[in-house]
Amino acid sequence: MMSLTVLSLPQRYKRLLQAMSLAVAVVYMTLLLYQSAYGYPGMQLQPQISSNLLDGTEAATTTTTTTKTTTQQQQHVSDQSLPPLPPLHVVAGVAGAASPSPSPSPITPSLIIRKDIHSFNFSDIEVSERSTATLLTELARRSRNGELLHDLSQRAVTATPQPPTTELDDIFISVKTTKNYHDTRLALIIKTWFQLARDQTWFFTDTDDHYYQEKTKGHLINTKCSQGHFRKALCCKMSAELDIFLESGKKWFCHFDDDNYVNVPRLVKLLDEYSPTVDWYLGKPSISSPLEIHLDNKNATTNKKITFWFATGGAGFCLSRALTLKMLPIAGGGKFISIGDKIRFPDDVTMGFIIEHLLKVPLTVVDNFHSHLEPMELIRSETFQDQVSFSYAHMKNQWNVIKVSGFDLQTDPKRFYSLHCRLFPYFSFCPPL
């Protein structure tokens, strides 16, 4: 009995080994068939095609050895007696030899490369003009990169860029004023439309004023510019407005004077119709034809006449961030003042000269901006909610103001309180409806 058991063990092991060998053979054949049809995942073909190969003077042979680990090698054999191999076709990352054809023609493979946009190196993007690229600061580059990253992200998700959405906090509103107007013009703004945009509105003046600094919650900026309404002082303040906007990271820069009433909701609605990543110069001219100026040079033969439009600062204007970033190397860091000195014109004209003449960006006229240079009484009351800005002036013992019911003329000669209550009647100082 013992002997029979001992003799039967080798037979059992032999049968087990035969079964295992058969299983290995089946798996091996399956792998061969799979590799022949699909190839192994992760394998990439890096063909090297030279002009000699295309002429048939150099042949390439590919030897593939399949073991537990598979390697792929390309060997170039320099033998003119050997005919060139048929071209290789690359399809979805799988390489295989094509069937011979009577007259094979080499095919250069097309490769589709997928990149994650979040790992894209934006510093490699070049600016169209070399001089501009060398002068752009890190601020401009980072801001532009962020906008490009956002746009590319939208394209990756939706295949088309989504329209921009502008909210109140995307706007930097600057108001130019001076010490002599703090108690009159500035106080009127603070009590009315400033309350609708307290975090977004900044006042640029020429002196320290602790009272109004407190009233504006720290939004009164002493530019250290000269007091008065002359070119040097005006360009100095506009230069400060532009520089601080660039530091803010906001999408829109909107400048107004201290005699403007700004319809804040309408301003937001207007800017939402435009993209801050496109060059936009929005405003309204105060003249009926383009301004003509002569650029004086030492050489009289080079003097030339140029024409351009400009948006009057008395009505207000808005610039997209894309446009201000192009202005940065030209007018940033106080250079705005130098340009104003060169052409000898005030701030709004200097702004138009930079944008229209130097940067070749045209003014987009928006009729909803209004200055005291136009008759305010012509603005119909039923359109008040559609207007962006209003103004006023006292000339020849007569007020140039809008016609609106409300407070009496002695209490509200500039009509801003009455206008504000017409648009936003829920304010505490407004009379009951």
Secondary structure, DSSP 8 states (H G I E B T S, - for coil): -HHHHHHHHHHHHHHHHHHHHHHHHHHHHHHHHHHHHH--TT--------HHHHHTSSEEEEEEE-SSS-EEEEEEE--TTS-----EEEETTEEEE----SS-------------GGG--GGG---SSHHHHHH--HHHHHHHHHHHHHHHHHHHHHSS-------GGGEEEEEE--GGGIIIIIHHHHHTGGGGSTTTEEEEESS--HHHHHHTTS-EEE----SSSSHHHHHHHHHHHHHHHHHHT-SEEEEEETT-EE-HHHHHHHHTTS-TTS--EEE--SSSS-EEEEE--SSGGG-EEEEE----TTT-EEEEHHHHHHHHHHHTTTHHHHHHHHHT--HHHHHHIIIIIIS----EE-TT---TTS-GGGS-GGGGGG-SEE--EEETTEEE-----SS-TTT-TT-HHHHHHHH-TTSTTS---
